[in-house]
Amino acid sequence: FWLIDFDRARWRESSARGRSWGQANLARLQRSLTKLQLTPAADDWASLQQGYAGP
């Protein structure tokens, strides 16, 4: 599935430096899910992290 969040959206290049912003986005998503008392399955979360990391 694709997860698109346009909140404060802007294009960013993929790089070692770029991974930090991606990890921050995933951390924010995880906090939001926790507030809603939702916990994704470990395999699903791992797939999301892998997809966010890129090729």
Secondary structure, DSSP 8 states (H G I E B T S, - for coil): ------TT------STTHHHHHHHHHHHHHHHHHHTT----HHHHHHHHHHHH--
